């Protein structure tokens, strides 16, 4: 009897109907071309948004660096920092520019030229002790070894400004364009600073 009632109960109990799977569960780029196109459109819009944000951040950082570090510039892997020109009394025909150049690349580089509207001629020079006398010589280039920093300073390597077209007084600024061996150019705005005369070596110029 118990078996009969159980069997009847099973026949009378409503069967649970299988729930249909949501349509989105069956969609994939393979079986739904419109869905795939929609995904590609969203992906493209996202990439464009990210690209625009990256550009905005880059511009903001560049502006911040320009405001915070006026004496720093960059040229094709060469970082130029603490660049300035030496102040000279009125009537003094020559001056010099100093800076540090860091070659952050993997290839050796060289500074080969200079140009400025503040001087008729711009040359690369160095001081060297010869026969007990400090002498200043022109050099064809200033080597910038890969991964190293080269300092242009009083008493050593420097950019010579010959035939000044105006007086360089403290607080002034001059424009100097440097040329490198790969053909790249970098224009700097140099502040004019007073230098302690004792830091400038007595020399003969040949």
TIMAR-499942 format. One line per field, with one value per residue: x, y, z of N, C-alpha, C, CB in turn; residue in one letter. Coordinates in nm, 2 decimals. Glycine has a CB too. Layout:
REM residues N
nX	[X|...]
nY	[Y|...]
nZ	[Z|...]
caX	[X|...]
caY	[Y|...]
caZ	[Z|...]
cX	[X|...]
cY	[Y|...]
cZ	[Z|...]
cbX	[X|...]
cbY	[Y|...]
cbZ	[Z|...]
code	[a|...]
***
This chain:
REM residues 206
nX	[0.08|0.19|0.38|0.22|0.09|0.31|0.39|0.16|0.18|0.41|0.32|0.13|0.26|0.37|0.58|0.91|0.97|1.23|1.42|1.45|1.76|1.91|1.92|2.16|2.35|2.41|2.53|2.81|3.11|3.14|2.89|2.72|2.73|2.66|2.68|2.96|3.05|2.96|3.11|3.37|3.34|3.30|3.55|3.72|3.64|3.71|3.99|4.05|3.97|4.15|4.39|4.36|4.35|4.61|4.76|4.68|4.78|5.05|5.10|5.04|5.24|5.46|5.43|5.44|5.70|5.84|5.78|5.88|6.15|6.33|6.59|6.64|6.66|6.57|6.71|6.68|6.76|6.95|7.00|6.99|7.11|7.10|7.19|7.36|7.48|7.78|7.79|7.92|8.13|8.02|8.14|8.31|8.42|8.38|8.22|8.10|7.92|7.78|7.70|7.54|7.55|7.38|7.40|7.16|7.12|7.21|7.41|7.72|7.75|7.79|7.85|7.86|7.83|7.74|7.52|7.42|7.22|7.33|7.60|7.86|8.01|8.01|8.18|8.33|8.51|8.80|8.98|9.32|9.61|9.92|10.27|10.30|10.11|9.78|9.59|9.35|9.18|9.03|8.79|8.69|8.47|8.26|8.27|8.02|7.98|7.79|7.55|7.67|7.75|7.85|8.02|8.02|8.20|8.34|8.69|8.72|8.57|8.36|8.11|8.20|8.13|8.18|8.26|8.04|7.71|7.56|7.55|7.60|7.43|7.37|7.07|6.97|6.87|6.97|6.95|7.05|7.15|7.22|7.40|7.40|7.58|7.41|7.26|7.05|6.90|6.90|6.74|6.81|6.71|6.91|6.98|7.15|7.43|7.63|7.97|8.21|8.51|8.74|8.69|8.74|8.99|9.32|9.45|9.60|9.49|9.49]
nY	[-0.12|0.12|0.15|0.20|0.44|0.62|0.60|0.71|0.97|1.06|1.08|1.27|1.50|1.82|1.87|2.02|2.28|2.33|2.61|2.86|2.95|3.27|3.50|3.64|3.47|3.30|3.43|3.51|3.64|3.48|3.36|3.57|3.83|4.11|4.16|4.12|4.33|4.55|4.51|4.56|4.83|4.95|4.88|5.03|5.29|5.30|5.27|5.51|5.70|5.64|5.70|5.97|6.06|5.99|6.16|6.41|6.39|6.37|6.62|6.79|6.72|6.79|7.07|7.12|7.05|7.23|7.47|7.42|7.35|7.55|7.55|7.31|7.09|6.87|6.66|6.43|6.20|6.32|6.49|6.81|7.02|7.28|7.50|7.80|8.13|8.33|8.63|8.95|9.25|9.57|9.62|9.41|9.16|8.89|8.58|8.30|7.98|7.75|7.41|7.10|6.79|6.50|6.18|5.97|5.75|5.45|5.47|5.63|5.98|6.32|6.67|6.91|7.17|7.52|7.80|8.14|8.43|8.62|8.64|8.67|8.46|8.11|7.88|7.56|7.50|7.43|7.43|7.38|7.27|7.37|7.36|7.48|7.69|7.79|7.72|7.80|7.62|7.56|7.30|7.03|6.89|6.79|6.51|6.28|6.03|5.72|5.68|5.85|6.15|6.47|6.76|7.10|7.36|7.65|7.68|7.44|7.23|7.42|7.63|7.87|8.21|8.44|8.77|8.93|9.05|9.20|9.34|9.12|9.10|9.02|8.84|8.88|8.70|8.47|8.32|8.00|7.77|7.43|7.19|6.85|6.54|6.37|6.52|6.65|6.93|7.16|7.41|7.65|7.86|8.06|8.17|8.46|8.47|8.59|8.52|8.42|8.58|8.44|8.18|8.17|8.07|8.22|8.27|8.19|8.24|8.05]
nZ	[0.00|0.08|-0.11|-0.33|-0.27|-0.27|-0.53|-0.65|-0.54|-0.67|-0.93|-0.91|-0.82|-0.92|-1.19|-1.19|-1.40|-1.64|-1.63|-1.87|-2.02|-1.98|-2.25|-2.29|-2.18|-2.38|-2.57|-2.77|-2.93|-3.15|-3.21|-3.22|-3.41|-3.40|-3.13|-3.09|-3.25|-3.10|-2.86|-2.97|-3.04|-2.79|-2.67|-2.83|-2.78|-2.51|-2.52|-2.66|-2.47|-2.26|-2.39|-2.43|-2.17|-2.08|-2.25|-2.15|-1.89|-1.94|-2.07|-1.85|-1.67|-1.81|-1.82|-1.55|-1.49|-1.65|-1.52|-1.27|-1.30|-1.45|-1.55|-1.66|-1.94|-2.21|-2.46|-2.70|-2.54|-2.39|-2.09|-1.97|-1.72|-1.47|-1.62|-1.71|-1.78|-1.76|-1.59|-1.70|-1.69|-1.83|-2.16|-2.16|-2.38|-2.41|-2.28|-2.10|-2.09|-1.87|-1.75|-1.67|-1.84|-1.90|-2.03|-2.09|-2.25|-2.43|-2.61|-2.70|-2.71|-2.84|-2.78|-3.02|-3.14|-3.10|-3.06|-3.04|-3.00|-2.85|-2.88|-3.12|-3.20|-3.11|-2.93|-2.84|-2.55|-2.34|-2.03|-1.97|-1.80|-1.90|-1.92|-1.67|-1.69|-1.70|-1.97|-2.23|-2.46|-2.78|-2.85|-3.07|-3.01|-2.73|-2.55|-2.46|-2.28|-2.28|-2.03|-1.85|-1.67|-1.77|-1.67|-1.73|-1.63|-1.46|-1.51|-1.64|-1.89|-2.11|-2.27|-2.49|-2.53|-2.77|-2.86|-2.76|-2.81|-2.64|-2.31|-2.04|-1.77|-1.42|-1.36|-1.61|-1.91|-2.16|-2.49|-2.59|-2.83|-2.86|-3.04|-3.14|-3.20|-3.34|-3.50|-3.37|-3.21|-2.93|-2.76|-2.52|-2.24|-2.08|-1.75|-1.64|-1.43|-1.16|-1.11|-0.87|-0.90|-0.82|-0.89|-1.15|-1.36|-1.41|-1.73|-2.05|-2.38|-2.65]
caX	[0.00|0.28|0.44|0.12|0.07|0.43|0.38|0.06|0.23|0.50|0.25|0.05|0.34|0.41|0.73|0.98|1.01|1.36|1.42|1.53|1.89|1.91|1.98|2.29|2.44|2.44|2.60|2.96|3.15|3.13|2.75|2.64|2.82|2.63|2.74|3.10|3.08|2.94|3.23|3.48|3.32|3.33|3.69|3.79|3.61|3.79|4.13|4.06|3.96|4.27|4.49|4.34|4.39|4.75|4.81|4.66|4.87|5.19|5.11|5.04|5.37|5.56|5.41|5.49|5.85|5.89|5.77|5.96|6.29|6.35|6.72|6.66|6.60|6.60|6.73|6.72|6.83|7.05|6.94|7.07|7.06|7.18|7.26|7.37|7.58|7.85|7.78|8.05|8.11|8.00|8.26|8.38|8.38|8.35|8.17|8.09|7.81|7.81|7.59|7.57|7.49|7.37|7.36|7.08|7.11|7.31|7.51|7.80|7.71|7.88|7.81|7.95|7.81|7.66|7.48|7.34|7.21|7.40|7.74|7.89|8.07|8.00|8.28|8.35|8.65|8.84|9.10|9.42|9.74|10.04|10.39|10.28|10.02|9.64|9.56|9.22|9.19|8.91|8.78|8.59|8.34|8.26|8.22|7.91|7.97|7.67|7.53|7.76|7.73|7.97|8.00|8.08|8.22|8.46|8.82|8.72|8.49|8.26|8.07|8.26|8.06|8.28|8.20|7.91|7.63|7.50|7.60|7.53|7.42|7.30|6.93|6.93|6.86|7.01|6.91|7.16|7.11|7.33|7.39|7.46|7.63|7.31|7.18|6.94|6.93|6.83|6.75|6.80|6.71|7.00|6.99|7.29|7.47|7.76|8.06|8.32|8.63|8.84|8.66|8.78|9.14|9.39|9.49|9.63|9.40|9.56]
caY	[0.00|0.24|0.17|0.25|0.59|0.69|0.61|0.81|1.10|1.11|1.11|1.39|1.61|1.90|1.87|2.15|2.31|2.39|2.76|2.90|3.03|3.41|3.50|3.69|3.37|3.22|3.52|3.52|3.71|3.38|3.33|3.70|3.94|4.24|4.17|4.14|4.47|4.64|4.50|4.63|4.97|4.99|4.87|5.14|5.41|5.30|5.30|5.65|5.77|5.62|5.77|6.11|6.09|5.98|6.28|6.52|6.38|6.41|6.77|6.85|6.69|6.87|7.21|7.13|7.04|7.35|7.57|7.39|7.33|7.63|7.54|7.18|7.06|6.74|6.65|6.30|6.12|6.41|6.57|6.93|7.08|7.38|7.58|7.94|8.21|8.41|8.78|9.02|9.39|9.63|9.63|9.28|9.11|8.74|8.52|8.15|7.92|7.62|7.32|6.95|6.71|6.35|6.09|5.86|5.65|5.34|5.50|5.75|6.10|6.43|6.80|6.96|7.31|7.61|7.92|8.23|8.57|8.70|8.64|8.65|8.32|8.02|7.77|7.47|7.52|7.36|7.48|7.27|7.32|7.34|7.44|7.56|7.79|7.74|7.77|7.77|7.57|7.52|7.16|7.01|6.83|6.74|6.37|6.25|5.88|5.66|5.66|5.93|6.30|6.56|6.89|7.22|7.45|7.73|7.60|7.31|7.24|7.53|7.69|8.01|8.31|8.53|8.88|8.96|9.15|9.28|9.32|9.01|9.14|8.93|8.85|8.87|8.57|8.46|8.20|7.92|7.65|7.34|7.09|6.72|6.46|6.30|6.62|6.71|7.06|7.19|7.55|7.67|7.99|8.06|8.28|8.51|8.47|8.64|8.41|8.46|8.58|8.34|8.05|8.17|8.07|8.31|8.18|8.24|8.19|8.02]
caZ	[0.00|0.09|-0.25|-0.42|-0.24|-0.31|-0.68|-0.69|-0.51|-0.77|-1.05|-0.89|-0.79|-1.04|-1.23|-1.20|-1.53|-1.66|-1.66|-1.99|-1.99|-2.03|-2.38|-2.29|-2.15|-2.50|-2.67|-2.78|-3.05|-3.26|-3.25|-3.23|-3.47|-3.35|-2.99|-3.11|-3.30|-2.98|-2.78|-3.03|-3.03|-2.65|-2.64|-2.90|-2.70|-2.38|-2.55|-2.69|-2.35|-2.19|-2.46|-2.41|-2.03|-2.08|-2.31|-2.06|-1.78|-2.00|-2.08|-1.72|-1.61|-1.88|-1.78|-1.41|-1.50|-1.71|-1.42|-1.15|-1.34|-1.57|-1.61|-1.71|-2.07|-2.26|-2.60|-2.75|-2.44|-2.31|-1.99|-1.95|-1.60|-1.41|-1.72|-1.69|-1.84|-1.66|-1.60|-1.72|-1.68|-1.96|-2.24|-2.17|-2.51|-2.40|-2.16|-2.11|-2.04|-1.80|-1.73|-1.67|-1.95|-1.87|-2.14|-2.03|-2.35|-2.44|-2.71|-2.67|-2.78|-2.83|-2.81|-3.13|-3.18|-3.02|-3.13|-2.96|-3.05|-2.75|-2.92|-3.26|-3.22|-3.00|-2.95|-2.72|-2.50|-2.22|-1.97|-1.94|-1.75|-1.99|-1.89|-1.55|-1.71|-1.74|-2.11|-2.28|-2.60|-2.84|-2.88|-3.17|-2.95|-2.59|-2.55|-2.37|-2.28|-2.24|-1.89|-1.76|-1.66|-1.79|-1.61|-1.79|-1.52|-1.46|-1.50|-1.72|-2.01|-2.11|-2.40|-2.50|-2.60|-2.82|-2.93|-2.71|-2.87|-2.54|-2.18|-1.97|-1.63|-1.34|-1.37|-1.75|-1.97|-2.30|-2.55|-2.64|-2.90|-2.86|-3.15|-3.10|-3.32|-3.41|-3.57|-3.29|-3.15|-2.81|-2.73|-2.37|-2.19|-1.96|-1.66|-1.62|-1.29|-1.12|-1.06|-0.79|-0.98|-0.78|-0.95|-1.29|-1.36|-1.49|-1.84|-2.18|-2.48|-2.78]
cX	[0.09|0.35|0.34|0.10|0.19|0.43|0.28|0.11|0.33|0.43|0.17|0.13|0.38|0.56|0.79|1.02|1.15|1.35|1.50|1.65|1.87|1.98|2.13|2.40|2.49|2.52|2.75|2.99|3.13|2.99|2.66|2.73|2.79|2.68|2.89|3.13|3.06|3.06|3.35|3.46|3.35|3.48|3.76|3.77|3.70|3.93|4.15|4.06|4.09|4.38|4.48|4.38|4.54|4.82|4.80|4.75|5.01|5.20|5.12|5.18|5.48|5.55|5.47|5.64|5.91|5.88|5.86|6.11|6.32|6.49|6.75|6.59|6.64|6.61|6.77|6.80|6.93|6.97|7.04|7.02|7.16|7.26|7.25|7.48|7.65|7.83|7.92|8.02|8.08|8.14|8.34|8.33|8.33|8.29|8.17|7.96|7.85|7.69|7.64|7.49|7.49|7.32|7.29|7.07|7.22|7.42|7.59|7.75|7.81|7.81|7.91|7.94|7.73|7.63|7.39|7.33|7.28|7.55|7.75|7.93|8.05|8.09|8.28|8.49|8.67|8.97|9.19|9.55|9.85|10.16|10.37|10.18|9.89|9.61|9.42|9.23|9.05|8.91|8.68|8.46|8.37|8.20|8.12|7.90|7.84|7.66|7.61|7.71|7.86|7.93|8.08|8.08|8.34|8.59|8.82|8.65|8.39|8.22|8.11|8.17|8.15|8.22|8.06|7.84|7.55|7.56|7.53|7.54|7.34|7.15|6.88|6.92|6.90|6.96|7.04|7.11|7.24|7.30|7.46|7.50|7.53|7.22|7.07|6.99|6.84|6.85|6.72|6.78|6.79|6.99|7.13|7.32|7.61|7.84|8.17|8.45|8.74|8.82|8.70|8.93|9.20|9.46|9.54|9.54|9.48|9.46]
cY	[0.12|0.27|0.24|0.40|0.67|0.71|0.71|0.95|1.15|1.15|1.25|1.52|1.69|1.89|2.01|2.17|2.37|2.53|2.78|2.98|3.17|3.41|3.55|3.58|3.29|3.30|3.51|3.59|3.61|3.37|3.46|3.81|4.08|4.27|4.19|4.28|4.57|4.63|4.57|4.78|5.02|4.99|4.99|5.27|5.42|5.33|5.45|5.74|5.76|5.70|5.92|6.15|6.09|6.11|6.40|6.51|6.42|6.56|6.84|6.84|6.78|7.02|7.22|7.13|7.17|7.47|7.55|7.39|7.41|7.60|7.40|7.16|6.92|6.74|6.51|6.22|6.19|6.50|6.69|7.00|7.19|7.46|7.72|8.00|8.30|8.56|8.84|9.17|9.45|9.65|9.51|9.21|8.96|8.70|8.37|8.10|7.78|7.54|7.18|6.88|6.56|6.28|5.97|5.74|5.54|5.36|5.63|5.86|6.21|6.56|6.86|7.10|7.39|7.73|8.01|8.37|8.67|8.71|8.62|8.51|8.24|7.90|7.68|7.48|7.44|7.43|7.36|7.34|7.28|7.43|7.53|7.68|7.73|7.81|7.72|7.73|7.54|7.37|7.14|6.96|6.80|6.61|6.35|6.09|5.83|5.64|5.75|6.08|6.38|6.70|6.99|7.32|7.54|7.65|7.47|7.33|7.35|7.56|7.84|8.10|8.43|8.64|8.90|9.07|9.24|9.25|9.21|9.05|9.03|8.95|8.85|8.72|8.58|8.33|8.13|7.80|7.56|7.23|6.96|6.64|6.38|6.39|6.69|6.84|7.08|7.34|7.57|7.82|8.00|8.18|8.33|8.53|8.53|8.52|8.48|8.46|8.48|8.20|8.05|8.17|8.17|8.22|8.26|8.17|8.17|7.94]
cZ	[0.00|-0.04|-0.34|-0.40|-0.29|-0.46|-0.72|-0.66|-0.61|-0.90|-1.03|-0.87|-0.92|-1.07|-1.24|-1.34|-1.54|-1.70|-1.78|-1.95|-2.05|-2.16|-2.38|-2.25|-2.27|-2.60|-2.66|-2.91|-3.17|-3.31|-3.25|-3.28|-3.42|-3.21|-3.00|-3.16|-3.18|-2.89|-2.83|-3.02|-2.89|-2.62|-2.71|-2.82|-2.57|-2.41|-2.59|-2.56|-2.27|-2.25|-2.43|-2.27|-2.02|-2.14|-2.22|-1.94|-1.82|-2.01|-1.95|-1.65|-1.68|-1.84|-1.64|-1.41|-1.55|-1.61|-1.30|-1.18|-1.46|-1.63|-1.65|-1.85|-2.11|-2.41|-2.64|-2.66|-2.36|-2.22|-1.96|-1.82|-1.55|-1.51|-1.69|-1.76|-1.74|-1.69|-1.62|-1.72|-1.82|-2.03|-2.25|-2.30|-2.51|-2.27|-2.18|-2.05|-1.98|-1.77|-1.70|-1.78|-1.91|-1.99|-2.08|-2.13|-2.34|-2.54|-2.67|-2.76|-2.77|-2.85|-2.91|-3.17|-3.08|-3.10|-3.04|-3.02|-2.96|-2.79|-3.07|-3.30|-3.10|-3.02|-2.82|-2.68|-2.38|-2.17|-1.94|-1.89|-1.84|-1.95|-1.77|-1.57|-1.76|-1.88|-2.15|-2.43|-2.65|-2.87|-2.99|-3.12|-2.80|-2.58|-2.44|-2.36|-2.23|-2.09|-1.79|-1.77|-1.68|-1.75|-1.68|-1.68|-1.53|-1.43|-1.57|-1.85|-2.00|-2.26|-2.40|-2.58|-2.64|-2.90|-2.89|-2.78|-2.77|-2.41|-2.11|-1.82|-1.55|-1.34|-1.52|-1.79|-2.12|-2.36|-2.61|-2.70|-2.91|-2.97|-3.11|-3.22|-3.39|-3.50|-3.49|-3.23|-3.02|-2.77|-2.58|-2.35|-2.07|-1.88|-1.65|-1.48|-1.27|-1.07|-0.98|-0.88|-0.95|-0.84|-1.10|-1.30|-1.45|-1.60|-1.96|-2.28|-2.61|-2.87]
cbX	[-0.09|0.39|0.49|-0.02|0.05|0.55|0.35|-0.07|0.30|0.60|0.15|-0.04|0.47|0.36|0.74|1.10|0.91|1.44|1.47|1.44|2.01|1.97|1.90|2.31|2.38|2.32|2.55|3.02|3.29|3.19|2.69|2.59|2.80|2.48|2.71|3.16|2.98|2.81|3.26|3.49|3.17|3.25|3.74|3.74|3.46|3.78|4.18|3.95|3.84|4.31|4.48|4.19|4.33|4.80|4.75|4.51|4.87|5.21|4.99|4.93|5.41|5.54|5.27|5.44|5.90|5.81|5.62|5.92|6.32|6.33|6.82|6.60|6.65|6.49|6.83|6.79|6.89|7.14|6.90|7.08|7.05|7.27|7.20|7.38|7.53|8.00|7.71|8.11|8.23|7.93|8.35|8.35|8.49|8.48|8.02|8.21|7.70|7.89|7.49|7.54|7.55|7.28|7.49|6.95|7.11|7.24|7.45|7.95|7.57|8.00|7.80|7.93|7.74|7.73|7.40|7.40|7.06|7.39|7.82|7.99|8.22|7.85|8.42|8.31|8.67|8.86|9.07|9.44|9.77|9.99|10.44|10.40|10.08|9.54|9.67|9.12|9.28|8.88|8.75|8.65|8.30|8.19|8.34|7.78|8.08|7.64|7.56|7.90|7.66|8.00|8.04|8.01|8.23|8.45|8.84|8.65|8.43|8.31|7.91|8.40|7.94|8.39|8.20|7.91|7.53|7.34|7.60|7.60|7.35|7.34|6.88|7.04|6.71|7.16|6.81|7.27|7.06|7.34|7.44|7.37|7.74|7.22|7.12|6.90|6.90|6.87|6.66|6.92|6.56|7.14|6.93|7.30|7.47|7.75|8.11|8.34|8.69|8.85|8.51|8.72|9.18|9.50|9.38|9.78|9.28|9.69]
cbY	[0.00|0.22|0.04|0.18|0.61|0.62|0.48|0.78|1.10|1.00|1.00|1.37|1.57|2.05|1.79|2.16|2.41|2.31|2.84|2.97|2.96|3.51|3.60|3.81|3.27|3.17|3.67|3.38|3.76|3.25|3.23|3.74|3.94|4.27|4.04|4.04|4.50|4.60|4.35|4.59|5.01|4.90|4.74|5.15|5.42|5.16|5.22|5.69|5.72|5.47|5.74|6.15|5.99|5.86|6.31|6.51|6.24|6.34|6.82|6.79|6.55|6.86|7.24|7.02|6.93|7.39|7.58|7.26|7.18|7.77|7.58|7.07|7.17|6.64|6.75|6.32|6.01|6.49|6.50|7.02|6.97|7.33|7.54|7.97|8.29|8.38|8.84|8.98|9.46|9.77|9.74|9.19|9.12|8.67|8.58|8.09|7.90|7.66|7.32|6.89|6.73|6.33|6.05|5.91|5.71|5.21|5.52|5.72|6.15|6.41|6.89|6.87|7.32|7.64|7.89|8.24|8.61|8.65|8.53|8.76|8.33|7.98|7.82|7.32|7.67|7.21|7.56|7.19|7.27|7.36|7.51|7.62|7.89|7.78|7.72|7.88|7.44|7.60|7.08|6.91|6.71|6.85|6.27|6.32|5.82|5.53|5.52|5.92|6.33|6.56|6.89|7.27|7.36|7.85|7.58|7.21|7.11|7.65|7.67|8.00|8.37|8.46|8.86|8.98|9.08|9.25|9.45|8.87|9.28|8.94|8.97|8.94|8.51|8.48|8.22|7.89|7.68|7.26|7.15|6.64|6.37|6.22|6.56|6.62|7.18|7.10|7.64|7.62|8.04|8.04|8.25|8.65|8.33|8.76|8.33|8.38|8.72|8.33|8.03|8.30|7.93|8.38|8.08|8.23|8.27|7.95]
cbZ	[0.12|0.19|-0.30|-0.41|-0.09|-0.27|-0.74|-0.61|-0.37|-0.80|-1.09|-0.77|-0.71|-1.03|-1.37|-1.10|-1.60|-1.77|-1.54|-2.09|-2.06|-1.93|-2.47|-2.19|-2.05|-2.56|-2.65|-2.77|-3.05|-3.21|-3.17|-3.09|-3.62|-3.35|-2.91|-3.21|-3.41|-2.91|-2.75|-3.18|-3.06|-2.55|-2.70|-3.04|-2.67|-2.32|-2.67|-2.79|-2.26|-2.18|-2.61|-2.43|-1.94|-2.15|-2.44|-2.01|-1.72|-2.13|-2.16|-1.63|-1.62|-2.03|-1.78|-1.33|-1.58|-1.83|-1.37|-1.09|-1.36|-1.54|-1.50|-1.61|-2.17|-2.21|-2.65|-2.89|-2.51|-2.41|-1.86|-2.07|-1.49|-1.30|-1.86|-1.53|-1.96|-1.67|-1.47|-1.86|-1.62|-1.94|-2.18|-2.04|-2.61|-2.43|-2.12|-2.04|-2.15|-1.66|-1.86|-1.53|-2.09|-1.74|-2.23|-1.99|-2.49|-2.47|-2.85|-2.70|-2.73|-2.92|-2.68|-3.25|-3.32|-2.89|-3.27|-2.81|-3.07|-2.61|-2.84|-3.31|-3.26|-2.97|-2.98|-2.76|-2.47|-2.23|-1.84|-2.07|-1.60|-2.14|-2.01|-1.51|-1.82|-1.63|-2.21|-2.26|-2.61|-2.98|-2.75|-3.27|-3.02|-2.50|-2.54|-2.40|-2.19|-2.31|-1.86|-1.80|-1.52|-1.95|-1.46|-1.92|-1.39|-1.36|-1.35|-1.64|-2.05|-2.04|-2.42|-2.55|-2.51|-2.90|-3.09|-2.56|-2.97|-2.53|-2.10|-1.99|-1.62|-1.19|-1.31|-1.84|-1.96|-2.32|-2.67|-2.53|-3.04|-2.73|-3.28|-3.01|-3.27|-3.32|-3.69|-3.18|-3.25|-2.69|-2.82|-2.30|-2.17|-2.02|-1.52|-1.70|-1.23|-1.02|-1.18|-0.67|-0.97|-0.63|-0.94|-1.36|-1.41|-1.42|-1.88|-2.21|-2.49|-2.76]
code	[x|x|x|x|x|x|x|x|x|x|x|x|x|x|x|x|x|x|x|x|x|x|x|x|x|x|x|x|x|x|x|x|x|x|x|x|x|x|x|x|x|x|x|x|x|x|x|x|x|x|x|x|x|x|x|x|x|x|x|x|x|x|x|x|x|x|x|x|x|x|x|x|x|x|x|x|x|x|x|x|x|x|x|x|x|x|x|x|x|x|x|x|x|x|x|x|x|x|x|x|x|x|x|x|x|x|x|x|x|x|x|x|x|x|x|x|x|x|x|x|x|x|x|x|x|x|x|x|x|x|x|x|x|x|x|x|x|x|x|x|x|x|x|x|x|x|x|x|x|x|x|x|x|x|x|x|x|x|x|x|x|x|x|x|x|x|x|x|x|x|x|x|x|x|x|x|x|x|x|x|x|x|x|x|x|x|x|x|x|x|x|x|x|x|x|x|x|x|x|x|x|x|x|x|x|x]
***
